[in-house]
Amino acid sequence: MRAPSLFNLYAGDQSTISTIFDPQTGLQDNIPQVNGGNRDLEPEEADTFTFGVVYTPQAVPGLSLSIDYYSIEIQDAIGALSAQQIVNNCFQSGGAECALVTRPDPNALPTEIRIASANYAG
């Protein structure tokens, strides 16, 4: 289990500008983006399994062989999409990412894109 960091949860808004290609209008321009925290984040959870073996044969001095195996399955992974990914996902699926895009008119470029950490499937 990994809880979200204080930065993930409570980071203040920071403004930057990114060059974005908007598939909805077919135009490319510099679009303001606001990065900030997300107080709705849940902890990441993972099921992990590791196994390792080291073999050092006495017949061959200095030889050491090791085999390692690991399997990690993460649920609710914490991450953030880029501004371009948010615009693309909104255009392709009209999903939750559209709430992060401020667009005054459906035929106009976005005036702002909000970026924050979120819980993803895995």
PLY file of the C-alpha trace (Angstrom):
ply
format ascii 1.0
element vertex 122
property float x
property float y
property float z
element edge 121
property int vertex1
property int vertex2
end_header
0.00 0.00 0.00
1.24 3.50 -0.81
-0.68 6.52 0.35
-0.70 9.65 -1.82
2.00 12.14 -0.86
1.11 15.51 0.62
2.14 17.04 -2.71
-0.25 14.74 -4.61
-3.09 15.77 -2.30
-2.54 19.43 -1.49
-0.20 20.98 -4.07
-1.16 24.55 -4.83
-2.02 25.49 -8.39
0.89 26.25 -10.70
0.39 27.70 -14.16
2.43 26.82 -17.22
1.91 26.89 -20.97
2.08 23.87 -23.27
1.92 23.58 -27.02
-1.11 21.42 -27.75
-2.57 20.04 -30.96
-6.34 20.15 -30.58
-7.92 17.34 -32.64
-11.35 18.93 -32.24
-10.39 22.13 -34.09
-7.37 20.80 -36.01
-5.28 23.70 -34.65
-2.09 23.82 -32.63
-1.39 26.60 -30.13
0.08 27.43 -26.74
-2.56 26.61 -24.12
-2.36 27.51 -20.42
-2.35 24.53 -18.09
-2.86 24.48 -14.34
-1.17 21.76 -12.28
-2.39 21.10 -8.74
-3.27 18.57 -6.08
-6.23 16.22 -5.89
-7.77 15.68 -2.44
-9.87 12.75 -3.71
-6.91 10.39 -4.26
-7.07 6.91 -2.75
-4.03 4.83 -1.71
-2.38 2.56 -4.26
-2.60 -1.12 -3.42
-0.40 -3.87 -4.83
-0.07 -7.63 -4.65
3.59 -8.51 -4.97
5.49 -11.77 -5.18
9.27 -12.05 -5.35
11.56 -15.02 -5.47
15.31 -15.27 -5.81
18.00 -17.95 -5.84
21.77 -17.54 -5.77
24.03 -20.44 -6.77
27.77 -20.30 -6.09
29.44 -23.57 -7.10
32.60 -24.40 -5.15
34.05 -26.11 -8.24
34.32 -22.77 -10.09
35.84 -20.08 -7.84
34.45 -16.58 -8.42
31.34 -17.80 -10.25
27.98 -16.76 -8.84
24.66 -17.19 -10.63
21.42 -15.59 -9.55
17.86 -15.81 -10.78
15.20 -13.36 -9.66
11.48 -13.32 -10.33
8.95 -10.68 -9.43
5.29 -10.06 -10.11
3.58 -6.80 -9.16
-0.11 -6.09 -9.70
-1.10 -2.53 -8.81
-4.64 -1.27 -8.30
-5.53 2.45 -8.18
-2.06 3.52 -9.32
-1.40 7.23 -8.80
-0.31 9.14 -11.88
-1.07 12.12 -14.07
-1.77 12.50 -17.78
-0.06 15.14 -19.90
-2.06 18.05 -21.29
-1.95 16.49 -24.78
-3.21 13.12 -23.46
-6.10 14.87 -21.69
-7.16 16.70 -24.86
-6.82 13.53 -26.97
-8.79 11.37 -24.53
-11.56 13.97 -24.28
-11.82 14.12 -28.08
-11.77 10.33 -28.55
-14.12 9.23 -25.78
-15.79 12.32 -24.31
-15.01 10.82 -20.89
-13.96 12.21 -17.54
-11.00 14.07 -19.04
-13.40 16.56 -20.66
-14.06 18.05 -17.21
-10.37 19.04 -17.16
-10.59 21.02 -20.42
-12.04 24.53 -20.36
-13.42 25.39 -23.79
-15.63 28.50 -24.20
-17.05 27.27 -27.49
-17.03 23.74 -28.99
-15.37 25.15 -32.12
-12.67 27.11 -30.23
-9.33 26.08 -28.79
-9.27 25.28 -25.07
-8.51 28.23 -22.84
-7.15 26.05 -20.01
-6.28 22.44 -19.24
-6.19 21.24 -15.63
-3.68 18.55 -14.67
-3.85 16.69 -11.37
-2.86 13.26 -10.09
-5.58 10.61 -10.30
-6.06 6.92 -9.50
-5.77 4.74 -12.59
-6.71 1.11 -13.06
-3.23 -0.37 -12.69
0 1
1 2
2 3
3 4
4 5
5 6
6 7
7 8
8 9
9 10
10 11
11 12
12 13
13 14
14 15
15 16
16 17
17 18
18 19
19 20
20 21
21 22
22 23
23 24
24 25
25 26
26 27
27 28
28 29
29 30
30 31
31 32
32 33
33 34
34 35
35 36
36 37
37 38
38 39
39 40
40 41
41 42
42 43
43 44
44 45
45 46
46 47
47 48
48 49
49 50
50 51
51 52
52 53
53 54
54 55
55 56
56 57
57 58
58 59
59 60
60 61
61 62
62 63
63 64
64 65
65 66
66 67
67 68
68 69
69 70
70 71
71 72
72 73
73 74
74 75
75 76
76 77
77 78
78 79
79 80
80 81
81 82
82 83
83 84
84 85
85 86
86 87
87 88
88 89
89 90
90 91
91 92
92 93
93 94
94 95
95 96
96 97
97 98
98 99
99 100
100 101
101 102
102 103
103 104
104 105
105 106
106 107
107 108
108 109
109 110
110 111
111 112
112 113
113 114
114 115
115 116
116 117
117 118
118 119
119 120
120 121
